[in-house]
């Protein structure tokens, strides 16, 4: 599923700001008037946002509800997964365990509705301070392409691994490096590695 277009992101921001300042959702006519577009065009954009699971609507007037943003616009509700079945985040929704509440500032300029969270399943990255049962927040590669050395969630043979990403352009291979002492790097053909997301934040719950 494609991420929202630039105009659709503008509409999402308008919906959020309208609800925050007026305490209710705008009508289709108000969306159309604000962007100086035809009501049918506004309705088409809203339908596209609904298909992308970014808004919810009923048949009633002013029933638009944003998914992934709270009414105050300061907190994101990021879907949390114990594991993933696909490198495409939208295809993992049946596996969602809940949501993680994250301040919008953590996303920076990234569209917050595209983020996803993954529970860390092993201690392979403990050398970088990433431990089992931590909650890792990722941006999809459509929004943040992986760079050399980034920590990523990568699919290899149907299994998702959280590792450091080191592509070797000349050899057509990719090293997924553990940060656990004594564990060797693992190298794969680039065609066998699909990066689902790039780590942008880490959450940890301390137990007493």
Secondary structure, DSSP 8 states (H G I E B T S, - for coil): -----HHHHHHHHHHHHHHHHHSS---HHHHHHHHT--HHHHHHHHHHHHHTTSEE--SSTT--EESSB-TTSSEEEEEEESS-S-SSGGGGGGGEEEEEEEEGGGGTTS-GGG-EEEE--SSTTGGGT--TT-EEEEEETTTS---TT-EEEEEETTEEEEEEEEEETTTTEEEEE--STT---EEEEGGGEEEEEEEEEEE-----
